[in-house]
Amino acid sequence: MLISKKLLTFILIFLCSTLSQAAQHTIGILIYDGVLTSDVTSSIEVFGAASKKSWFSDYKVILISPNDQDYITSEEGLSIKVDHSINDTLNLDVLLVPSTYDMSPLIANRKLISFIQNQAKQASWLTSNCSGAFLLAEAGLLNGLKATTWAGGEAALQSAYPEVKVQFDQNVVIDQNIITSNGSVVSYQAALVLLAKLSSNSYANEIAESIQWSRLKTAF
C-alpha cells in the first residue's frame, strides 16, 4: 500500500518530535579511579530503572571523568566505562559527586572544582555521597547550608569547612537544591530521595519496590 506524501510527512515530523523529546535531561555522575563502587552504581541502578518508565524516559545518566580516560577502576576493582570528561561541553540538570578514600588529589584539582562550580550555576540539583561532600564544600557550594558526609566524618568536614552547617547522624540531608548523604548503602536512599524530587513520591516508591529496597532489613 502506498503512503501519501502528507501521511509520510506527518510520520517523519512525529518521529523527529519523539526523538527530540527523548533524554532531554541529563544526570551526570563524576567518576574517578578509586571511587567507591556503590556511590556510583546505586544511582545508575535507580535512575536506570526509572528511565525505562514513561514518566522518566526523558532522563539519561552519563559518567564523567576529571581526565581524558576511557575507563576508571573503582576502589573495589570494578572497571567502569567513561562517557565524557570535564573537558567536554556539558549542560547537566543533575550533578552527582561520589567519594574515594583519599579525596585530597581531587580537592586539589582546581579544574575539577571549577567544573563543579560551573555546573552548579545551571543544574537543578547537586548531590554527593560519602566524602563527595568535601568537593562540594571546596567549591563553596555548601556555605551556610546543612550537609552531611560519611558517618563518622562529620567532624572532619566541619573542621575543614566551618561555614557548612554539618549535620551529624543523618543518612540524607536536603538543603535548597543540594542533597548530601552518608554514601555506601545509603546512596540508594539518597538516589530515591532525588528521584522523588525529580518526579514524585509515588514514582520513587515504584522504583524502590522494583529494586527491592522496601525489603531491606536493619538487622540480620
C-alpha positions in Angstrom: 0.0 0.0 0.0 1.4 3.4 -1.0 1.7 6.1 1.7 0.6 9.5 0.7 3.2 12.4 0.9 1.1 14.1 3.6 1.0 11.0 5.8 4.7 10.4 5.3 5.5 13.9 6.2 3.3 13.6 9.4 5.1 10.4 10.4 8.5 11.9 9.9 7.5 15.0 11.9 6.1 12.8 14.7 9.3 10.6 14.8 11.6 13.7 14.9 9.5 15.2 17.7 9.6 12.0 19.7 13.4 11.7 19.3 13.9 15.3 20.3 11.9 14.8 23.4 13.9 11.7 24.5 16.7 12.2 27.0 16.2 15.9 27.3 17.5 15.9 30.8 21.0 14.7 31.9 22.2 13.3 35.2 26.0 13.5 35.3 27.9 11.3 37.8 31.6 12.2 38.4 33.8 9.1 38.5 37.5 8.7 39.2 40.0 5.9 39.9 39.4 4.7 43.5 35.7 5.8 43.6 33.6 3.7 45.9 31.6 1.4 43.7 28.2 1.7 45.5 28.4 5.5 45.4 28.1 5.3 41.7 26.2 2.0 40.9 23.3 2.9 43.3 22.4 5.9 41.3 22.9 4.1 38.0 20.5 1.4 39.1 17.9 3.7 40.5 17.8 6.2 37.6 18.4 3.4 35.0 15.3 1.6 36.2 13.3 4.9 36.3 14.4 5.9 32.8 12.6 2.8 31.4 9.4 4.2 32.7 7.4 6.7 30.5 7.4 9.2 33.3 11.2 9.4 33.4 12.1 8.4 29.9 13.5 11.9 29.1 16.3 11.5 31.6 19.7 9.8 30.9 22.7 9.1 33.0 26.3 9.9 31.9 29.6 9.2 33.6 32.2 12.0 33.7 35.9 11.7 34.5 38.2 14.6 35.5 40.7 13.2 33.0 40.5 12.1 29.3 40.4 8.4 30.0 38.1 5.7 28.7 37.8 3.7 31.8 38.3 4.1 35.6 38.8 1.4 38.2 36.8 1.6 41.4 38.1 1.0 44.9 36.7 -2.5 44.7 38.2 -3.3 41.3 35.3 -2.7 39.0 36.2 -1.3 35.6 33.7 1.4 34.5 33.4 2.9 31.1 33.6 6.7 31.0 31.2 8.7 28.8 32.7 12.2 29.0 35.4 14.2 30.7 35.1 17.6 32.4 36.9 19.0 29.2 33.7 18.4 27.2 30.9 20.9 26.9 28.2 19.6 29.2 24.9 21.1 30.4 23.8 19.0 33.3 20.4 19.0 35.0 21.8 17.0 38.0 25.4 16.6 39.1 26.3 13.7 41.5 29.7 13.7 43.3 30.8 10.4 44.8 33.7 9.6 47.1 37.1 8.0 47.3 39.1 7.0 50.4 41.6 9.7 49.6 39.9 12.9 48.5 42.9 15.2 48.7 44.1 14.9 45.0 40.5 15.7 43.9 40.2 18.6 46.3 43.5 20.0 44.9 42.3 19.6 41.3 41.2 23.2 40.5 39.9 22.3 37.1 37.6 19.8 38.7 36.4 22.3 41.3 35.8 24.9 38.6 33.8 22.3 36.6 31.6 21.6 39.7 31.1 25.4 40.3 30.1 26.0 36.7 27.7 23.1 36.6 26.1 24.3 39.8 25.1 27.5 38.1 22.7 25.7 35.8 21.9 22.3 37.4 18.6 21.9 39.1 20.1 19.6 41.7 23.5 18.8 43.2 24.1 15.7 45.2 27.0 14.0 46.9 27.6 10.6 48.5 30.0 10.0 51.4 33.1 12.2 51.3 32.0 13.7 47.9 30.6 16.4 50.2 34.2 17.7 50.6 34.3 18.5 46.9 31.0 20.4 47.1 32.3 22.2 50.2 35.7 23.1 48.5 33.6 24.6 45.6 31.9 26.8 48.2 28.5 25.3 47.4 27.7 24.2 51.0 28.5 27.5 52.7 25.6 28.4 55.0 23.8 25.1 54.2 23.1 22.0 56.1 25.0 19.0 54.8 26.4 15.6 55.8 29.2 13.2 54.8 30.2 9.7 55.7 29.1 8.5 59.1 32.0 9.4 61.4 33.4 12.0 59.1 31.1 14.9 60.1 33.6 16.4 62.5 36.3 16.4 59.8 34.0 18.2 57.3 33.1 20.8 60.0 36.7 21.4 60.8 37.8 21.8 57.2 34.8 23.9 56.2 33.5 25.8 59.2 30.9 27.7 57.1 29.0 24.5 56.4 26.2 23.5 58.9 27.3 19.9 59.2 24.6 17.5 60.4 25.5 14.5 62.5 23.9 11.1 62.5 21.6 11.8 59.5 21.5 9.5 56.4 20.4 12.1 53.9 20.3 15.9 54.2 18.5 18.2 51.9 19.0 22.0 51.8 17.8 24.1 49.0 18.8 22.2 45.8 21.6 20.1 47.4 21.3 16.6 48.7 24.2 15.0 50.7 24.3 11.5 52.1 26.5 9.1 54.1 27.2 7.1 51.0 27.6 3.3 50.7 24.2 1.6 51.0 22.7 4.9 52.0 23.5 6.0 48.4 20.4 4.1 47.3 18.3 6.1 49.8 19.8 9.3 48.5 19.1 8.4 44.9 15.5 7.6 45.7 15.1 10.9 47.5 16.4 12.7 44.5 14.2 10.7 42.2 11.2 11.8 44.3 12.3 15.4 43.8 12.6 14.9 40.1 9.3 13.1 39.7 7.1 12.3 42.7 7.0 10.3 45.8 4.7 7.7 44.3 7.1 7.2 41.3 10.1 6.9 43.6 8.2 4.3 45.7 7.5 2.4 42.4 11.2 2.2 41.7 12.0 1.4 45.4 9.7 -1.6 45.0 11.2 -2.7 41.7 14.8 -2.8 43.1 13.6 -4.5 46.3 14.6 -1.5 48.5 11.5 -1.9 50.6 12.7 -5.4 51.6 15.8 -4.1 53.2 16.2 -5.2 56.8 18.0 -3.2 59.5 19.2 -6.3 61.3 20.4 -9.8 60.3 
